[in-house]
Amino acid sequence: MKDDELLKTKPLHGSSTALTPEQTAENMTRLEGWTATDDGYLVREYPFRDFASAHAFADAVAQIAFKLEHYPEITFAWGRVELRSRTPRAAGLTDLDFLVAFRADQAYGKLEG
């Protein structure tokens, strides 16, 4: 998935329409390692070699969230970071959740690559 595709076709802020199950399934094919949960979250856990690396990634995701004004739950500890995203005003997943996921994956690739 190219995040620019989303930015060109969807309003960045105020995206409050929940995706249909078909749209969610289509978007899931573009991500690796993510799960769409039964309670409406997009979830992924990232492994890291140490606490400092996990912290740096959590900080990078926080910066992404500030830019998009869309804030996932971020849990980090020694050797791992878990992200959970959903759009509360839509009571489910929106394009913004997938954009956060895509950009988080990009940031992970830069830190661990």
Secondary structure by P-SEA (a helix, b strand, c coil): ccaaaaaaccccccccccccaaaaaaaaaacccccccccccbbbbbbbccaaaaaaaaaaaaaaaaaacccccccccccbbbbbbbbcccccccaaaaaaaaaaaaaaaaacc
